[in-house]
């Protein structure tokens, strides 16, 4: 079953550029549209990386490989997280782009906050990201916040659970669009 998730990016008000968004078509249990406001002012490098990867088509076919009930749903492993590949390494990879230095802020990891995944090194964020199912304040100051769900959280809540899920939801197509 195909579903569409729309991730809308809000560009800082002072920016003369058009607001851009991501149109994500998802296959799996999560059915509907999710809109995410991107915090370009808090994490400009992270927002730029996510947008560039979407424009390259890097997220097409990538699964939600780590989905923990009451915690978060993680996706974005463009190296090992594509259906049809060796899924045993899903969650261990990134992209061909360089890693990003941490952009920590005072923004708390509340329900619906989108953060960048990384390894033990705080400056190792690359392509993976997660959406919080609940308040996870123990992550504050440890991971970069770069967005938040502004509508459609009920669809995030429907993403299939597991590490990895037996039948993971996946992003079929991720496109950048103006005023999504």
C-alpha positions as CSV (number, residue, x, y, z in Angstrom):
1,X,0.0,0.0,0.0
2,X,1.5,3.4,-1.0
3,X,1.2,6.4,1.2
4,X,2.4,9.9,0.9
5,X,4.2,11.8,3.6
6,X,4.8,15.5,3.0
7,X,7.6,17.1,4.9
8,X,7.3,20.9,4.6
9,X,10.4,23.0,5.3
10,X,9.9,26.5,6.7
11,X,12.7,28.8,5.7
12,X,13.7,31.5,8.1
13,X,11.5,34.5,7.7
14,X,14.4,36.8,6.9
15,X,15.4,34.6,3.9
16,X,14.4,35.8,0.5
17,X,14.3,32.2,-0.8
18,X,11.0,30.3,-1.3
19,X,10.1,27.9,1.4
20,X,11.0,24.4,0.3
21,X,9.5,21.1,1.4
22,X,10.0,17.4,0.9
23,X,7.3,15.1,-0.7
24,X,7.9,11.6,0.6
25,X,5.9,8.7,-0.7
26,X,5.9,5.9,1.8
27,X,5.0,2.2,1.6
28,X,4.0,0.4,4.8
29,X,1.7,0.9,7.8
30,X,2.0,4.7,8.1
31,X,-0.8,6.1,6.0
32,X,-1.2,9.8,5.5
33,X,0.6,13.1,5.4
34,X,3.2,14.4,7.9
35,X,4.4,18.0,7.8
36,X,7.7,18.9,9.3
37,X,8.9,22.4,10.0
38,X,12.6,22.6,9.5
39,X,14.7,24.8,11.9
40,X,17.2,26.3,9.5
41,X,18.0,28.9,12.1
42,X,19.0,26.3,14.7
43,X,20.7,23.7,12.4
44,X,21.5,25.2,9.0
45,X,24.1,22.5,8.1
46,X,21.7,19.7,9.0
47,X,18.8,21.2,7.1
48,X,21.0,21.7,4.1
49,X,22.3,18.1,4.2
50,X,18.8,16.6,4.4
51,X,17.5,18.8,1.6
52,X,20.5,18.0,-0.6
53,X,20.1,14.3,0.0
54,X,16.5,14.5,-1.0
55,X,17.3,16.4,-4.2
56,X,19.8,13.7,-5.1
57,X,17.2,11.0,-4.7
58,X,19.3,9.4,-2.0
59,X,16.3,8.6,0.3
60,X,14.3,6.7,-2.3
61,X,13.7,3.2,-1.1
62,X,15.1,3.7,2.4
63,X,13.3,1.9,5.3
64,X,12.5,2.9,8.9
65,X,15.1,0.5,10.3
66,X,14.8,1.2,14.0
67,X,11.4,1.9,15.5
68,X,11.1,1.7,19.3
69,X,7.6,2.0,20.8
70,X,7.4,5.0,23.2
71,X,10.8,6.4,21.9
72,X,11.3,7.1,18.2
73,X,11.3,6.0,14.5
74,X,14.6,6.2,12.7
75,X,15.3,6.2,9.0
76,X,17.7,7.7,6.5
77,X,20.5,5.1,6.1
78,X,21.0,5.7,2.4
79,X,24.0,3.3,2.2
80,X,22.6,0.1,3.8
81,X,18.9,0.9,4.4
82,X,17.4,0.3,1.0
83,X,14.9,-2.5,0.4
84,X,16.4,-5.2,-1.9
85,X,19.8,-4.7,-0.4
86,X,21.6,-6.4,2.5
87,X,19.3,-5.2,5.3
88,X,21.5,-6.8,8.0
89,X,23.6,-3.6,8.0
90,X,20.7,-1.2,8.0
91,X,21.4,1.6,10.4
92,X,25.2,1.4,10.1
93,X,25.7,3.6,7.1
94,X,25.4,7.1,5.9
95,X,25.8,8.8,2.5
96,X,28.7,9.8,0.3
97,X,28.5,13.4,1.7
98,X,30.8,14.4,4.6
99,X,29.6,14.1,8.2
100,X,28.2,17.2,9.8
101,X,29.4,18.9,13.0
102,X,26.9,19.0,15.9
103,X,24.6,22.0,16.0
104,X,23.2,21.6,19.5
105,X,20.6,24.1,20.7
106,X,18.3,24.7,23.7
107,X,15.4,23.2,21.8
108,X,14.2,20.1,23.8
109,X,13.5,16.7,22.4
110,X,9.7,16.7,22.8
111,X,7.1,14.5,21.0
112,X,7.3,15.2,17.3
113,X,10.8,16.7,17.3
114,X,13.0,15.5,14.5
115,X,16.7,14.9,15.3
116,X,19.8,13.8,13.5
117,X,21.1,10.4,14.3
118,X,24.9,9.9,14.8
119,X,27.5,7.5,16.1
120,X,29.3,8.0,19.5
121,X,31.1,11.0,17.9
122,X,28.8,14.1,18.3
123,X,30.2,15.3,14.9
124,X,29.3,12.2,12.9
125,X,25.7,13.1,11.7
126,X,25.3,12.3,8.0
127,X,21.9,11.1,6.6
128,X,20.0,9.3,9.3
129,X,17.3,11.0,11.3
130,X,14.6,10.2,13.8
131,X,11.2,11.4,14.9
132,X,10.3,11.3,18.6
133,X,7.1,9.4,19.6
134,X,7.3,11.0,23.1
135,X,9.3,13.5,25.1
136,X,12.9,12.3,25.3
137,X,14.6,15.0,27.3
138,X,17.5,12.7,28.1
139,X,18.6,13.5,24.4
140,X,18.8,17.2,25.1
141,X,22.3,18.6,24.3
142,X,23.4,15.2,22.9
143,X,21.8,15.3,19.4
144,X,20.9,18.0,16.9
145,X,17.3,19.1,16.7
146,X,16.5,20.3,13.2
147,X,12.7,20.1,12.8
148,X,9.4,19.2,14.3
149,X,6.2,17.6,13.1
150,X,3.5,20.2,12.8
151,X,0.7,17.9,11.5
152,X,0.2,14.2,10.9
153,X,1.8,12.9,14.1
154,X,-0.9,10.1,14.1
155,X,0.8,8.8,10.9
156,X,4.2,8.8,12.6
157,X,2.6,6.8,15.4
158,X,1.5,4.1,12.9
159,X,5.1,3.3,11.6
160,X,5.8,-0.4,12.1
161,X,7.8,-1.2,15.2
162,X,11.0,-3.2,15.4
163,X,14.8,-3.2,15.3
164,X,14.5,-3.8,12.4
165,X,10.8,-4.3,11.8
166,X,9.9,-7.6,10.2
167,X,8.1,-5.7,7.4
168,X,9.5,-2.1,7.6
169,X,7.8,1.0,6.3
170,X,10.0,2.7,3.6
171,X,10.3,5.9,1.8
172,X,9.7,5.1,-1.9
173,X,10.3,8.6,-3.2
174,X,11.6,11.8,-1.6
175,X,11.4,15.0,-3.6
176,X,12.1,18.6,-2.8
177,X,9.3,21.0,-3.8
178,X,8.8,24.7,-3.4
179,X,6.0,25.6,-0.9
180,X,5.2,21.9,-0.2
